[in-house]
C-alpha cells in the first residue's frame, strides 16, 4: 500500500509530497538512465546520483546525448521547467549552445557525432570570460549563440563564412535583446536567443528545425520577472512553458 510522506522538496518541481512505493526501476529525469528507488515525488520525478551532483553544463550534456528530438524547445524545456536549474548563473547560457548543437545533430541523424560536437561546444563556451558575462548578461546569451554556430558551421562552409555568420548571429541577438527595453531576465534572453538561432539556421544552413510558433514562459512568479514587459508572458497563465499557440 502506498503511503504519503513529507520529505525535502523535489528538486525538479519543488513538490513537498512524496510517495513510498515498492522498490522499482525508474528513469532519471535528465539522462534517462535506470534508477532503483523506493521513493518518488507524486509527479514521478527521479534523479540519478550522477545528474544530481553534476554541475549544470555536464548535466546538460548528459541529457543532450540521450535526447533524440530535433525541436530546440523540447530539448531546452527539460531544464527551463526544472527548479534544480536556471538560477541565474553564468554557466546557464551554455544551454543555448548545447541545445542548438543537439537539435541539428538529431535533425541530420548524426547521432555518432553528437558527443564530440558537444565537447567542442563546451570548450568554446568555456573560453567566454565569466567577468564579461557577469557584468553584461546579454552578451552571455549572444556569445553562446556564436559558439554554437562556430561548432556546426564547420561542416557547411569555409572558415571565412563561419566567422562572418557567427558574428552576424551574435550581433542580431544583442540587437534584439536590447530593443526589448525591459529589465534583465536570463530566462527571457535564453528563450529569445534560441528563437533567433532557429531562424538563423533556416536562413544560412537551410535547415528548418521544428519549433513552436509561439513560446510562453510561466516563470512569472519570480521577483525578477519583468511581468507585463516580457514578450514570453501569457496573461492567461494556463499554458505550459513552451506552447505552440498562435498570437502576438
N, C-alpha and C positions, 0 to 999 in steps of 0.2 A: 504494500500500500504506500502510496506517495505521501510524504509529509512535507509541509512548507516550513522553511527555516529562514531566519533572518541572519544574513551574513553580511560581509562587506559588500558595497555596491558592485554590480557587474561593471568591469572596466569599459565594456563596449556601449551599453545603453544606460548605465547608472541605475538599473533596476535593483531595488533592495530585496526583492523576493527571490528565493532560491528553492529548488525542489530537490529533495533526496530521491534518487532513482536507483534502480538496480544497476550495478556496475555494468557499463557497456561501452561500446566504441562510438565516438562522435567525431565529427570533422572540426578541425581548428578553423576559426572564423577567417584567419588570414591565409595560411598556407595550405589548408585543406588536408593536412596530414591527419592520420587517425590518432585520436587521444582517448585513452582509457580513463574514465571518471565515474564517480558515483554521485556527482552533484553538478547541476547546471542551473543557470538563471531561468526564469519562467519563459523567456523568449528563446531558449535553446542555445545561447551563446557559450562557446567553449574556446579557450585559447591554449595552445600548446606552450610549454615552458620556454621553448626557444623564442617564439614570437613575443611572448610577454616580456622577456628580458632583453630582447634585441633593441638597438636604437632604431629610430624612425626609418632611416634610409635603408637599413638592411631588412626591416620588416616589409617595406615597400617592395624591395627586390624579391624577397621570398614569395610574396603574393603574386607579383607580376610573372614570375617564372611558371606559375601554375595556371594563371588566368588565360583563357583562350578567346576572350571577347576582343573584337576589333572596334568596339564603341568606347571611346575615352571616358564617357560619362559613367558607364557601368564599372569600369576599372577603378576610377577615382572615387566612386561612391562608397566603396568599402572603407576608405579612410576618412572621407569627409563626413560620414554619418557615424563615426566611432568617437566616443569621448576619450578613448585612450590616445587619440591622435589630435592633430590640429589645435595646438595650444599656443600658437603664435610664435613659434620658434623658427629661426632662420632655416634650419635644415628641411622644414616642411615644404619649401619651394621645390625641392627635389621631386616631389610628386608630379609636377608638370613634366619634367624631363622624362621620368620613368614611364609615366602613363602614355605619353605620346610615342615613345620608342616601342613600348609593348603593343600598342594598338596597330602600328604599322607592321611590326613583325607578324602579328596574328592575321592582319589583313592579307599579307602576302604569303601566309602559311610558312614563314621562315622560322619555325619554332626552334630549330637547332642553333640558330644564330643569336637567339634572344639573350642567353646568358652572357655571351661576350659583349654584346652591344650594351646591355645594362651595366656591365662592369666598366665599360668605356664611358658611359653616361655618368656613373658615379665619380670616376676620376676627373672628368671635365667639370662636373658641378663642384667638386671639392677645391678646384682652383679659384672659385669665386671668393674674393676677400670677404670674410664674415663682417668685418668692421664696416665695409661699404654697404652691405645689405642691412645691417642693424641701423645705420643712420639714414638710409634711403630705401625703405622697404620695397617700394615699387620696382626698383632696379633688380631686386632678387627674383621676382616673378619673370621679368623680361629676360634677364640673363639665363634663367633656367630654360626658357624657350629657345634662346640662341644655342645653348649647349645641346639640346635635343636635335636641332636642325643640323648641327655640325656632325653628329653621330650618324643620322640617317641619310644625309646628303652625300656621303662618301661613295655610295654605290650608284648614284644617279647623275652626277655632274662633276666637272673638274673643280679643283681647289679654288680657283678664282671666283667661280659662280657660287660655290658654297659660302665663301667669305662674304660675298655681296648679299646673298639671300638671308644669311643668318643675321647680318647687320640690319637688313630691312625688316626682318621679323622682330628683332629687339626694339627697333625704333617705333614700329607700329604698336607694339604692346605698351611702351612707355607713353606714347601719344594718346592712346585710347583710355588708359587708366587716368592720365592727367586731365583729360576732358570731362571725366565724370564729375569733378569738382565736389567730391564728398569726402568725409573723414576717412582716414586709412582703415582698411579691413583686409587682412590676409586672405580670408576665405573668398571674399569677393574678387580679389586680384587673381587668385588661382582659377576660379571659375571663368573669369573673363579671358585670361591668357590661354587656357585650354581651348576655349571657343575660337579665339583668334588663330591658334595653331591649326585647328581643323580646317578653317577657311584657307589658310596659307598653304597647307599641304595640298589642298584641292587645286589651288592656283599654280603652284610651282612644280609639284610632283605628280599632278593629275591622278590623285588617289582620293576618292570620295568616301571617306570614312562614315559609317552610320553615326548619327548624332541627333539628339532631340532638337526640335525646333525652338524650344524654349527651356531654359534651366531655371529651376525655382529652389531657393535656399530657405530652409526653415530655422536656421540658427539665429533667429531674431530675438532670442531671449538674452543674448549676451549684452552686457553693459556697453561694449564697444561697437555694437551693431549700429550702423547709420540709419536703421529703420527705413522711413519713407524715402530716404535719398538713395537707397540701394536698388540697382536695376534688376537684381535677382530676388527681390522680395515679392511674395504673393500675398496680397491683402486678405485672401480668404483663409489662409493658413490651413488648408485641408489637403494640399498636395505633398507628395514625398519630396525629398531633397532634389532629385532630378525627375523632371516630368516633361513629357513630350506635348504638353498642352500648347495651343496657339494663343497668340495675343501679344500686346505690346507691354 
